[in-house]
Amino acid sequence: MALPIFLLLLLLLITFSSLLSFTITTTTTTSQDIATCLSSSNVLNFTTPSSASSTTTFNLILNFSIQNLRFSSPDLPKPAAIILPSTLPDLRAAVLCCRAASLSIRIRSGGHSYEGLSYLADHHTPFALIDMMNLNQVRLDAGSLTAWVQAGATLGETYYAIAESSDTLGFSAGSCPTVGSGGHIAGGGFGLLSRKYGLAADNIVDAILVDSSGRVLDRESMGDDVFWAIRGGGGGTWGVVFAWRIKLLPVPKIVTGFIVSRPGSTRFISGLVHKWQRVGPSLPDEFYLAAFVGAGLPEMGRAGFSATFKGFYLGPKSDAVEILNRRFPELGLIEPECHEMSWIDSVVFFSGLGVNSTMSDLKDRALRRRGFFKAKSDYVRARISKRDLKTAFDLLAVEPKAYLIMDPYGGAMSRIKSGDLPFPHRDGNLYSIQYMIEWTVEDEGRGKEYMEWLRGLYELMGEMVSRGPRAAYVNYLDLDLGVTGNENDARVWGEKYYLGNYDRLVRAKMAIDPDNVFNNPQSIPPSGSGLNLSLVDVLGHSVGTQKDRV
């Protein structure tokens, strides 16, 4: 059962008070300036660190959506204010007051930014945090088969609202229920239905955006280039999305899910994955089959190298087993390993919420298992040989805190053109790789060591993956690729995320935010010349009137 937000905040305060007790580095004057502006604009739901009594509330709210504990350090800068808008006028006033107080703006929907960019800035840049958690309404329109989803709604809240209305409609987005829809869709949004229907961003038909001047814009008034850019061009760059209008997608009443682990030597697992490379991207559109590889996968329940295959099929398990036994007999899938369920139950099944979780748990905004992590990403356009896979897996086998996630492409992902949205990784991509290493507070002192280890694995894979440039997925943010404003031009990292779409994104930035009000270390600059932004936070890395329709 989902707990009220207040109780979740209280639990977090108790649990993480020693780890997440922050020192406030923002001047009282700056906090007072924005507080005065917000109050005069009738925005009442905000907090500042200006007094001992308010600091507890401030830290509580700040900590609540920090999903990567790498960015919970007391040494990192804190905002001059945290604003929690509840209405469109609140959001508009928040943007204008940030500008009036000369504060940089951070926008947090769910707090899952891999590099903490939705709630951090550098030590030299005063900033305010606009936390969207109270803008979490989801309103369905059965007649048009669409829904307005406020940007603070999590994926879990979105899925829950859809399922309450229909058992034959769904939405194509990610599997983690606490991810915010605002940032997820802004970067593309890959999920279990993407081979059938494309990304979350491919299924957006309208949006409401507040720009740096406080204008409220919809699809028509923001223009084609900006509407194109906000759907996959990264978050925190164009303005603040107040809400997305999503397309509801048909799903059958019965779907199939399975999570099966196959232990073995690195040679055996490399053989399985080598075959998966052929099968995963070429299965029917209704089939999603991902491979997780590592020496400490939780699905195994014991130590040892293994591959876990997570499968989702839009249909009965008899069909799923028949298809895989014909196409991938090496997996040895049997019907008892498969589970028939409704689409919403499959969302819970793949959510990571744990055994005995229910549909209601999707509304819980609190991530149940937090830790420290670093991630990187790649795209594979030509199958990797068994020999090269084994070389990579031999290294992976020595570090049980690390693992790979291989997501299959093909299907609708290949039919959508690379320039239709900023997300360019379409036809020709067999699958993506997410490299992940996780650790706990007990190993906090070894964080740099773990991150360097992951970088070593990433370097080893360099000849096996896409090149010219080596592509990456913007929702798996990676500041190792470069930051705007340092010696690397923004184009260096920008073309890794967006390939040939980078220049159009720069033009869209010039159209909507030429003064670069919305910026972060990996936001699109308003020129392609390596603009020196006021905000460069490397975080220890080397490198018109609109109706309120929602």
C-alpha positions in Angstrom: 0.0 0.0 0.0 1.4 3.4 -1.0 2.3 5.7 2.0 1.3 9.3 2.1 4.0 11.7 0.9 4.3 13.2 4.4 5.0 9.9 6.0 7.5 9.0 3.3 9.3 12.3 3.9 9.4 11.6 7.6 10.8 8.1 7.1 13.5 9.5 4.8 14.4 12.1 7.4 14.9 9.4 10.0 16.7 6.9 7.7 19.0 9.3 5.9 19.5 12.1 8.4 23.2 11.2 9.1 24.0 10.6 5.5 22.1 13.4 4.0 22.5 16.3 6.5 23.4 19.2 4.3 25.3 22.4 4.9 23.8 25.4 3.3 26.1 27.5 1.1 23.5 29.9 -0.3 23.4 33.4 1.0 20.4 34.5 3.1 20.0 37.5 0.9 19.4 35.5 -2.2 16.9 33.3 -0.5 15.1 36.3 0.9 14.9 37.9 -2.6 13.2 34.9 -4.2 11.0 34.4 -1.1 9.7 38.0 -1.4 9.0 37.6 -5.1 7.2 34.3 -4.7 5.1 35.5 -1.8 4.1 38.6 -3.8 3.1 36.3 -6.7 0.8 34.3 -4.3 3.1 31.2 -4.6 3.1 29.9 -1.0 4.5 26.4 -1.4 8.2 26.9 -1.2 11.0 26.6 1.3 14.4 28.2 1.9 17.3 27.3 4.2 17.2 30.7 5.9 16.5 29.6 9.4 17.0 26.6 11.7 13.3 25.8 11.7 13.0 25.8 7.9 16.2 24.0 7.3 14.7 20.6 8.4 11.8 21.0 5.9 14.2 22.2 3.2 16.6 19.2 3.6 13.7 16.8 3.8 12.2 17.9 0.5 15.6 18.2 -1.2 16.6 14.7 -0.1 13.3 13.1 -1.0 14.0 12.8 -4.7 17.7 12.4 -4.7 17.8 8.9 -6.3 21.6 8.6 -6.6 23.4 9.0 -3.3 26.6 10.1 -5.1 24.9 13.5 -5.1 23.9 13.5 -1.4 27.3 14.8 -0.2 27.2 17.7 2.3 29.9 19.4 0.2 27.7 19.9 -2.9 25.9 23.2 -3.3 22.3 23.6 -2.3 19.5 25.7 -3.9 18.5 29.2 -2.5 14.9 27.9 -2.6 12.9 24.8 -3.4 9.6 25.7 -5.1 6.8 23.2 -5.4 4.2 24.6 -7.8 0.7 23.2 -7.8 -0.8 25.1 -10.7 0.3 26.6 -14.0 0.3 30.1 -12.6 2.5 28.9 -9.8 5.0 27.4 -12.3 5.0 30.6 -14.4 5.6 32.7 -11.3 8.4 30.4 -10.2 10.3 30.9 -13.5 9.9 34.6 -13.4 10.9 34.9 -9.8 14.0 32.9 -10.4 15.0 35.3 -13.1 14.2 38.3 -11.0 16.4 37.0 -8.3 19.2 36.2 -10.8 19.1 32.5 -9.9 19.8 29.7 -12.3 17.0 27.2 -12.6 16.9 23.5 -11.9 13.8 21.4 -12.7 13.2 18.1 -11.0 10.4 15.7 -11.9 11.4 12.4 -10.3 15.1 13.0 -9.4 16.5 10.2 -11.6 19.0 12.2 -13.5 22.0 9.9 -13.6 24.4 12.9 -13.0 22.1 14.8 -10.6 21.7 17.6 -13.1 18.0 18.2 -12.1 18.9 19.4 -8.6 22.6 20.5 -8.7 24.7 23.4 -9.8 28.3 24.5 -9.3 29.6 26.3 -6.3 29.7 29.6 -8.1 26.1 29.7 -9.4 23.3 30.5 -7.1 20.2 28.5 -8.2 16.7 27.5 -7.3 15.1 24.1 -7.6 11.6 23.9 -9.1 10.3 20.5 -7.8 7.4 19.3 -9.9 6.1 16.6 -7.5 2.8 18.4 -6.8 2.1 18.7 -10.5 1.2 15.0 -10.9 -2.3 14.9 -12.3 -3.2 12.5 -15.1 -6.4 13.2 -17.0 -7.6 10.8 -19.6 -9.8 11.6 -22.6 -11.4 8.3 -23.7 -12.9 9.9 -26.8 -9.5 11.0 -28.3 -7.5 8.1 -26.7 -5.1 10.6 -25.2 -4.3 11.8 -21.7 -2.8 15.0 -20.3 0.0 14.0 -17.9 1.5 16.7 -15.8 5.3 16.6 -15.8 5.6 15.8 -12.1 3.6 12.6 -12.5 5.8 9.5 -12.2 5.6 6.7 -14.7 3.9 4.6 -12.0 1.3 7.3 -11.4 0.7 7.5 -15.1 0.3 3.8 -15.6 -2.0 3.6 -12.6 -4.3 6.3 -13.9 -4.5 4.6 -17.3 -5.3 1.2 -15.9 -8.0 2.6 -13.7 -9.8 3.7 -16.8 -9.1 0.8 -19.1 -7.7 -2.7 -19.2 -6.9 -2.6 -22.9 -4.9 0.7 -23.1 -1.4 1.4 -22.0 1.6 3.7 -22.7 5.1 3.1 -24.0 7.7 4.2 -21.5 10.2 2.9 -19.0 9.7 0.2 -16.3 10.9 2.1 -13.2 7.7 3.5 -11.6 9.4 6.4 -9.7 10.9 8.0 -12.8 9.3 11.3 -13.5 7.5 11.7 -16.8 8.9 15.2 -17.3 12.6 14.2 -17.7 11.9 10.7 -19.1 9.9 11.9 -22.1 12.3 14.9 -22.6 15.1 12.4 -23.3 13.1 9.9 -25.4 11.8 7.2 -23.0 12.6 3.6 -24.0 10.5 0.8 -22.5 9.0 -2.6 -22.9 6.5 -1.4 -25.6 9.1 0.5 -27.6 9.6 -2.3 -30.2 5.8 -2.2 -30.8 5.0 1.6 -30.5 8.3 3.5 -30.3 9.5 5.7 -27.4 7.4 7.7 -25.0 8.4 10.8 -26.9 7.2 9.2 -30.2 3.7 9.1 -28.6 3.4 12.8 -27.6 0.8 14.7 -29.5 0.9 18.1 -27.6 2.6 19.7 -24.7 2.4 22.9 -22.5 5.7 24.7 -22.0 6.6 27.7 -19.9 9.5 29.5 -21.5 12.1 31.8 -20.0 9.9 34.8 -20.4 6.9 33.2 -18.7 5.0 32.6 -21.9 2.7 29.6 -21.8 3.0 27.7 -25.1 1.3 24.7 -26.7 2.3 22.7 -29.7 1.0 25.3 -32.2 2.4 28.4 -30.4 5.8 27.0 -29.6 6.4 26.1 -33.3 7.5 22.9 -35.0 11.2 23.1 -34.2 10.7 23.6 -30.4 7.9 20.9 -30.2 10.3 18.6 -32.0 13.2 19.5 -29.6 11.4 19.0 -26.3 10.5 15.4 -27.3 14.0 13.8 -26.9 16.3 16.8 -26.9 17.0 16.4 -23.1 15.5 18.0 -20.1 16.3 21.4 -18.4 17.1 23.0 -21.8 14.1 24.5 -23.4 11.9 25.7 -20.6 9.7 23.9 -18.1 7.2 21.4 -19.5 4.0 21.7 -17.5 2.3 18.7 -19.1 2.5 16.2 -21.9 -0.5 15.0 -24.0 0.2 11.3 -24.5 -1.3 8.9 -27.0 -2.9 5.9 -25.3 -2.0 2.6 -27.0 -3.9 -0.6 -27.3 -2.8 -3.6 -25.3 -4.4 -7.1 -25.1 -6.2 -8.2 -22.0 -3.6 -11.0 -21.6 0.2 -10.4 -21.8 3.1 -12.7 -20.8 6.1 -11.9 -18.7 9.1 -13.9 -17.6 12.4 -13.4 -15.8 14.7 -16.3 -16.2 18.4 -16.7 -15.1 20.9 -18.9 -16.8 24.2 -19.4 -14.8 27.4 -20.5 -16.4 31.0 -19.7 -17.4 31.8 -16.6 -19.3 32.3 -18.8 -22.3 28.8 -20.3 -22.0 27.1 -16.9 -21.3 29.0 -15.3 -24.3 27.4 -18.0 -26.5 23.9 -17.3 -25.2 24.3 -13.6 -25.6 25.8 -14.0 -29.1 22.7 -15.9 -30.1 20.5 -13.3 -28.4 22.0 -10.6 -30.6 20.4 -12.3 -33.6 17.1 -13.0 -31.9 16.3 -10.0 -29.7 16.2 -7.3 -32.4 14.4 -9.6 -35.0 11.5 -11.0 -32.9 8.0 -9.9 -33.7 7.2 -6.3 -32.6 5.1 -7.7 -29.8 8.1 -9.3 -28.1 10.7 -7.6 -25.9 13.6 -9.7 -24.7 16.4 -8.0 -22.8 19.6 -9.6 -21.5 21.2 -8.6 -18.2 24.8 -10.0 -17.6 26.9 -9.9 -14.5 28.4 -11.8 -11.6 26.0 -10.5 -8.9 22.6 -10.3 -10.6 19.9 -10.4 -7.9 17.7 -12.7 -9.9 20.2 -15.5 -9.4 19.9 -15.4 -5.6 23.5 -16.6 -5.3 27.0 -15.6 -6.4 28.2 -16.6 -9.8 28.3 -15.3 -13.4 25.0 -15.4 -15.2 22.6 -13.9 -17.7 19.1 -12.9 -16.8 16.6 -12.7 -19.7 13.6 -10.5 -19.1 10.8 -11.1 -21.6 7.5 -9.4 -22.3 5.0 -10.5 -24.9 1.7 -9.0 -26.0 -0.2 -12.3 -26.0 -0.5 -15.7 -24.3 2.4 -17.6 -22.9 1.8 -20.6 -25.2 2.6 -18.3 -28.2 5.6 -16.7 -26.4 7.2 -20.1 -25.6 6.5 -21.4 -29.1 8.2 -18.3 -30.7 11.3 -18.5 -28.4 11.7 -22.2 -28.6 11.8 -21.9 -32.4 14.0 -18.8 -32.5 16.1 -19.2 -29.4 16.1 -22.9 -28.3 19.4 -22.3 -26.4 17.4 -20.4 -23.8 15.3 -23.5 -23.0 12.3 -21.5 -21.9 9.4 -23.5 -20.6 5.8 -22.5 -19.9 6.0 -22.8 -16.1 8.7 -20.0 -16.2 6.1 -17.7 -17.9 3.3 -15.8 -16.3 0.1 -14.6 -17.9 -1.3 -11.3 -16.6 -2.9 -8.0 -17.5 -0.8 -5.2 -18.9 -0.9 -3.3 -15.6 0.2 -6.4 -13.7 3.1 -6.7 -16.1 4.1 -3.2 -15.2 4.2 -4.2 -11.5 6.0 -7.5 -12.4 8.9 -5.6 -14.1 8.9 -2.6 -11.8 11.5 -3.9 -9.3 9.0 -3.2 -6.4 9.4 -6.7 -5.1 7.2 -9.7 -4.4 3.6 -9.1 -3.3 3.6 -5.5 -4.7 0.3 -4.4 -6.2 -1.0 -1.9 -8.7 -1.5 0.6 -5.9 2.2 0.5 -5.1 2.9 2.2 -8.5 1.7 5.5 -6.9 4.5 5.4 -4.3 7.0 8.1 -5.3 9.7 6.8 -2.9 12.4 4.6 -4.4 12.6 1.7 -2.1 16.2 0.8 -2.7 18.6 3.7 -3.0 22.4 3.6 -3.4 25.3 5.0 -5.2 25.8 4.3 -8.9 27.5 5.3 -12.1 26.3 4.4 -15.6 27.5 4.7 -19.2 25.9 3.6 -22.5 26.6 2.4 -26.0 24.8 1.3 -29.1 25.6 -1.8 -31.1 25.1 -1.8 -34.9 27.0 -5.0 -35.8 27.0 -8.2 -33.8 29.8 -8.7 -31.4 31.8 -11.9 -31.8 31.8 -14.6 -29.2 35.4 -14.0 -28.6 35.0 -10.3 -27.9 32.0 -10.9 -25.7 34.0 -13.4 -23.7 36.8 -10.9 -23.3 34.3 -8.3 -21.9 32.6 -10.9 -19.7 35.9 -12.1 -18.3 36.5 -8.6 -17.0 32.9 -8.2 -15.8 33.1 -11.5 -13.9 35.6 -10.0 -11.5 33.4 -7.2 -10.3 30.0 -8.4 -8.9 28.8 -4.8 -8.3 28.7 -4.2 -12.1 26.4 -5.5 -14.8 25.2 -4.9 -18.3 21.7 -4.2 -19.5 21.2 -5.0 -23.2 17.9 -3.7 -24.6 16.8 -4.9 -28.0 15.8 -2.5 -30.8 14.3 -3.3 -34.1 10.5 -3.3 -34.7 9.0 0.2 -34.6 12.4 1.5 -33.4 13.7 0.7 -36.9 10.7 2.1 -38.8 10.8 5.5 -37.2 13.2 7.8 -39.0 16.3 9.1 -37.2 15.3 12.7 -37.8 11.7 12.4 -36.7 12.7 13.3 -33.2 16.0 14.4 -31.6 16.5 10.8 -30.4 18.4 9.4 -33.5 19.2 5.8 -32.6 16.8 4.0 -35.0 17.3 1.8 -38.0 20.6 -0.1 -38.0 20.9 -0.3 -34.2 20.6 -3.8 -32.9 20.5 -3.0 -29.3 21.7 -0.6 -26.6 24.1 -1.4 -23.7 23.8 0.2 -20.3 26.9 -0.2 -18.1 26.0 0.0 -14.5 28.0 -0.2 -11.2 26.3 0.1 -7.9 27.5 0.3 -4.3 26.2 1.0 -0.8 27.1 3.5 1.9 29.4 0.9 3.5 31.6 1.2 0.3 31.2 5.0 -0.1 34.9 5.6 0.2 35.5 3.4 -2.9 33.2 5.3 -5.2 36.0 6.7 -7.4 37.6 3.3 -7.6 34.3 1.7 -8.8 33.7 4.5 -11.4 37.2 4.1 -12.8 36.6 0.4 -13.1 33.5 1.0 -15.1 35.3 3.4 -17.3 37.9 0.7 -18.0 35.2 -1.7 -19.1 33.7 1.0 -21.3 37.1 1.6 -22.9 37.5 -2.2 -23.5 34.2 -2.2 -25.4 35.2 0.7 -27.7 36.0 -1.4 -30.8 32.9 -3.5 -30.4 30.2 -0.7 -30.5 29.1 2.2 -32.7 31.8 4.6 -33.9 32.0 7.9 -35.7 30.8 9.0 -33.2 30.5 6.5 -30.4 26.8 7.0 -29.6 25.1 7.3 -26.2 21.6 7.7 -24.8 20.8 11.1 -23.2 18.6 9.6 -20.5 21.6 7.7 -19.3 23.5 11.0 -18.7 27.2 10.7 -18.6 29.4 13.7 -17.9 32.5 11.7 -18.9 31.5 12.5 -22.5 32.2 16.2 -22.0 30.5 19.3 -20.7 29.6 22.6 -22.3 32.0 25.3 -21.5 35.2 23.4 -20.8 37.9 22.6 -23.3 35.5 20.3 -25.2 33.0 21.9 -27.5 29.4 21.1 -26.8 29.3 19.4 -30.2 31.6 16.6 -28.9 29.1 15.2 -26.4 26.0 16.6 -28.3 26.7 14.5 -31.4 27.1 11.3 -29.3 23.6 11.8 -28.0 21.9 13.3 -31.0 24.2 12.4 -34.0 23.0 14.4 -37.1 20.2 16.1 -35.1 22.5 18.3 -33.1 22.5 21.3 -35.4 18.7 21.4 -35.5 18.6 21.3 -31.7 20.9 24.4 -31.6 18.5 26.2 -33.9 15.6 25.3 -31.7 17.5 26.6 -28.6 18.2 29.9 -30.4 14.4 30.2 -31.1 13.1 29.4 -27.6 15.9 30.4 -25.2 18.5 32.5 -26.9 19.7 33.9 -23.6 20.4 30.4 -22.3 18.3 30.8 -19.1 17.8 27.1 -19.0 21.2 25.5 -18.9 23.2 22.7 -17.3 26.6 21.1 -18.1 25.0 19.0 -20.9 22.2 21.3 -22.2 22.1 22.4 -25.8 23.8 25.9 -26.0 22.3 28.6 -28.2 25.2 28.3 -30.6 27.4 25.5 -31.7 30.7 27.3 -30.9 31.4 25.8 -27.5 29.7 28.7 -25.7 31.2 29.4 -22.3 28.2 29.0 -20.1 27.8 30.6 -16.7 27.1 27.2 -15.3 29.8 24.5 -15.7 29.5 21.9 -13.1 31.8 19.0 -13.7 31.0 17.3 -10.3 34.4 15.8 -10.0 34.6 14.6 -13.6 37.7 15.0 -15.7 36.3 15.9 -18.5 0.7 34.0 -25.8 -2.4 33.1 -23.3 -3.1 29.4 -23.0 -6.0 27.6 -21.4 -5.1 25.5 -18.4 -6.4 22.2 -19.8 -4.7 20.0 -17.3 
